[in-house]
């Protein structure tokens, strides 16, 4: 081997390491962030969850209880 190629060996090892690191960081994995599951390489085979739509006004029981309490307070004042 000539002297030129001996100096390139550390550079080749460094470049090989960079390529391997880039390839490993580019591969996907399933991650949970803030309660949200982000895609993995197998996201097309994951099961799909469906949640039925709930009531439009989510605080209906609280609103009904407040209305009844106001009516009861108005009846006491009479």
C-alpha positions, 0 to 999 in steps of 0.5 A: 500500500502506498502512503496516500491510502494509509492516511485514508483509513481513519477517514474511512472508519469515521465515514462508515461510523457516520453512515451507520449512525445515520441509518440507525437514527433514520429507522422508525420506532413507535413512541408515546408522546403526550399520550399520543402514539406516533407511527412505527414501521408497522403502523399499517398493521396496527389495530384501529381504535374507534371511540363513539362520539359523546354528547355534544355538551359534556357538562350536562349533569353539572348544568342540570345540578346547578339549575336544580340548585338555583330553582331550590334556592329560589323556592326557599326565598319565597 
